[in-house]
């Protein structure tokens, strides 16, 4: 697969968000379809992450993957499960986003 690394990272994030969203629906892995979505989603996510790490530093990749994933999962939970974040949660999410932005704009980490 010869896709740009940030496109692969975006695919990894989307797959992880889908898998994590299905995790609750799997009901402890007792429901087949959501369990398959979880398994396939995480598989795709980690595969795309592994390809991304060929050209980007692991610290940057993991910060983006986890940070964006946390924010997107919070949005999904708000829409699907009515789990609305309160002010401290919003502040924490803002700090996560700020951390990812700082890493991307100012870090000099290089992939080897």
C-alpha positions as CSV (number, residue, x, y, z in Angstrom):
1,X,0.0,0.0,0.0
2,X,1.6,3.3,-1.1
3,X,-0.7,5.9,0.4
4,X,0.6,9.2,1.9
5,X,1.3,8.6,5.6
6,X,-1.2,11.1,6.9
7,X,-3.9,9.5,4.8
8,X,-3.0,6.1,6.4
9,X,-3.1,7.8,9.8
10,X,-6.6,9.1,9.0
11,X,-7.7,5.6,8.0
12,X,-6.2,4.3,11.3
13,X,-8.2,6.9,13.3
14,X,-11.5,6.2,11.5
15,X,-11.1,2.5,11.9
16,X,-10.3,2.8,15.6
17,X,-13.3,5.1,16.2
18,X,-15.6,2.7,14.4
19,X,-14.1,-0.3,16.4
20,X,-14.4,1.5,19.7
21,X,-17.9,2.6,19.0
22,X,-18.9,-1.0,18.3
23,X,-17.2,-2.2,21.5
24,X,-20.1,-1.0,23.6
25,X,-22.6,-2.6,21.2
26,X,-20.7,-5.9,21.4
27,X,-22.1,-6.3,24.9
28,X,-18.9,-8.0,26.3
29,X,-18.3,-9.7,22.9
30,X,-21.5,-11.6,23.3
31,X,-23.0,-10.2,20.0
32,X,-21.4,-11.5,16.8
33,X,-21.8,-8.5,14.4
34,X,-20.5,-5.8,16.7
35,X,-17.7,-8.1,17.8
36,X,-16.7,-8.6,14.2
37,X,-16.7,-4.8,13.7
38,X,-14.5,-4.4,16.7
39,X,-12.0,-7.1,15.6
40,X,-11.8,-5.9,12.0
41,X,-11.8,-2.2,12.9
42,X,-8.9,-2.6,15.3
43,X,-7.0,-4.8,12.8
44,X,-7.3,-2.2,10.1
45,X,-6.4,0.5,12.5
46,X,-3.2,-1.2,13.7
47,X,-2.3,-2.2,10.2
48,X,-2.6,1.4,8.9
49,X,-0.6,2.6,12.0
50,X,2.2,0.2,11.2
51,X,2.4,1.5,7.7
52,X,2.4,5.1,9.0
53,X,5.3,4.4,11.3
54,X,7.5,3.6,8.3
55,X,7.8,7.3,7.6
56,X,6.6,9.3,10.6
57,X,7.9,9.2,14.2
58,X,6.0,7.0,16.7
59,X,5.5,9.9,19.2
60,X,3.8,12.1,16.6
61,X,1.8,9.3,15.2
62,X,0.6,8.0,18.5
63,X,-0.3,11.6,19.8
64,X,-2.4,12.2,16.7
65,X,-4.0,8.8,16.7
66,X,-4.9,8.8,20.3
67,X,-5.7,12.5,20.6
68,X,-8.0,12.7,17.6
69,X,-9.5,9.3,18.5
70,X,-10.4,10.5,22.0
71,X,-12.1,13.6,20.7
72,X,-14.0,11.7,18.0
73,X,-15.1,9.0,20.4
74,X,-16.4,11.7,22.8
75,X,-18.4,13.2,19.9
76,X,-19.7,9.7,18.9
77,X,-20.7,9.0,22.5
78,X,-22.5,12.3,22.8
79,X,-24.5,11.6,19.6
80,X,-25.2,7.9,20.0
81,X,-25.4,7.5,23.8
82,X,-26.2,11.0,24.9
83,X,-23.0,11.1,27.0
84,X,-22.6,14.9,26.9
85,X,-19.2,16.1,28.2
86,X,-19.3,18.5,31.1
87,X,-17.0,21.6,31.4
88,X,-14.0,19.7,32.9
89,X,-14.3,17.1,30.1
90,X,-14.3,19.9,27.5
91,X,-11.3,21.5,29.1
92,X,-9.5,18.2,29.1
93,X,-10.3,17.6,25.4
94,X,-9.1,21.1,24.7
95,X,-5.8,20.3,26.4
96,X,-5.5,17.1,24.4
97,X,-6.1,19.0,21.1
98,X,-3.6,21.6,22.2
99,X,-1.0,19.0,22.9
100,X,-1.4,17.3,19.5
101,X,-1.1,20.7,17.8
102,X,2.0,21.7,19.8
103,X,3.7,18.3,18.9
104,X,2.9,18.7,15.2
105,X,3.9,22.4,14.9
106,X,6.9,22.5,17.1
107,X,8.4,19.1,17.5
108,X,11.6,18.2,15.7
109,X,11.2,14.5,16.1
110,X,12.2,12.5,13.0
111,X,11.4,9.0,11.9
112,X,14.4,6.7,11.4
